Amino acid sequence: MGGQEVIINAEATADFTLHGYDIYIIDPSHGNDTLYHNHAHTHGTVLPIEGTWTNNVTHHKDLELQIVVHNSHHGDDKEIVKRMFHCHPM
């Protein structure tokens, strides 16, 4: 993945109105540094989730993708999906 764009595509669905999402790429080996964040404040029962991150790591790393879907505007009502992946340096 060195220097390449990483395309993030997902879809969230519910039988009630969702209130946006956040995408994070986290480096758990370095104090949970956030390498990427994308926020979208959209509404609907189906949310297309999209983002593009350019790989800028300088060493092999295990990173974590987090997608947070907000169920309300209160911020505490959310669903989080986490996936680990390995990234090669640029």
C-alpha positions in Angstrom: 0.0 0.0 0.0 3.0 2.3 0.0 2.0 5.9 -1.0 -1.2 4.6 -2.5 -4.7 5.9 -1.9 -6.8 3.6 0.3 -10.4 3.8 -0.6 -12.9 3.3 2.2 -16.4 2.3 1.2 -19.1 1.0 3.5 -22.8 1.3 4.1 -24.8 1.7 7.3 -28.5 0.8 7.4 -31.1 1.0 10.1 -34.9 1.1 10.5 -34.6 4.6 12.0 -32.8 7.8 10.9 -29.0 7.7 11.3 -27.2 11.0 12.0 -23.9 10.8 10.2 -20.6 9.0 10.6 -16.9 9.3 11.4 -14.1 7.3 9.8 -10.8 6.9 11.7 -7.5 5.2 10.9 -5.7 4.7 14.2 -2.1 3.7 15.0 -2.5 1.6 18.2 1.3 1.1 18.5 1.9 4.8 18.8 -0.5 6.0 21.5 -3.6 5.6 19.3 -2.5 8.4 17.1 -5.2 9.4 14.6 -3.7 9.1 11.1 -7.0 9.9 9.3 -10.4 11.3 10.2 -13.4 12.0 8.0 -16.7 13.2 9.4 -20.0 13.4 7.5 -23.2 14.8 9.1 -25.8 13.2 6.9 -29.3 11.8 7.7 -31.1 8.7 6.4 -31.9 5.1 7.0 -29.1 4.2 4.6 -25.8 6.0 4.7 -23.1 5.5 2.1 -19.8 5.8 4.0 -16.8 7.0 1.9 -13.3 8.2 2.5 -9.9 8.2 0.9 -6.6 8.1 2.9 -3.2 8.3 1.4 -0.8 5.9 3.0 2.0 7.9 4.7 3.5 5.4 7.1 7.3 5.1 7.1 7.5 1.5 8.6 5.4 -1.6 8.5 2.5 -1.0 10.8 -0.7 -2.7 12.0 -3.4 -0.1 11.9 -7.0 0.0 12.9 -9.9 1.3 10.8 -12.8 2.5 12.9 -16.2 3.5 11.5 -18.5 5.2 14.0 -22.2 5.6 13.0 -24.2 8.1 15.0 -27.7 7.1 15.9 -28.6 10.5 17.3 -27.3 14.0 17.7 -26.4 13.4 21.4 -23.0 11.8 20.6 -23.3 9.0 23.1 -25.7 6.8 21.0 -23.4 5.2 18.3 -22.3 2.0 16.8 -18.5 1.3 16.2 -17.0 -1.2 13.8 -13.3 -1.8 14.1 -11.0 -3.7 11.7 -7.2 -4.2 11.9 -5.1 -4.1 8.8 -1.3 -4.2 8.0 0.2 -1.3 6.1 3.5 -1.2 4.2 5.7 1.9 4.1 5.7 4.4 1.3 
